[in-house]
Amino acid sequence: MVECVIYNMVVGEQHPSTICVELSKLPDSLISLLDLMTSSYMDEELMEFIESYARKEEVMPDDRTVGFVVANASKKAISISMNKISPELHRRIEEISESFREKDFTVELDLT
């Protein structure tokens, strides 16, 4: 079973299809997302982000979606909604969210 976080991003001139990021890669992917959303080369770097973090294996019936990340670079907004995560992951998401706020992003968190 793989626990997945579903990303929906509006970055640059592209709106990629939704991608699944494995929960274990979430903190690193959020840090990279901030770099991507503040880059002057968003369109070029978007494909690198997807290649680095999108799950490539076939989705299986026992896989679980444990959260959602919705990000819009032009609106400088990110929303993170997670269900039943560890206290350590909760803390990491809070820390990373502060980095977004420091770059003037609106951040909405729904963490349980």
Secondary structure, 3 states (H helix, E strand, C coil): CCEEEEEEEEECCECCCCEEEEHHHHHHHHHHHHHHHCCCCHHHHHHHHHHHHECCCCCCCCCEEEEEEEEECCCCEEEEEECCCCHHHHHHHHHHHHHHHHCCCEEEEEEC
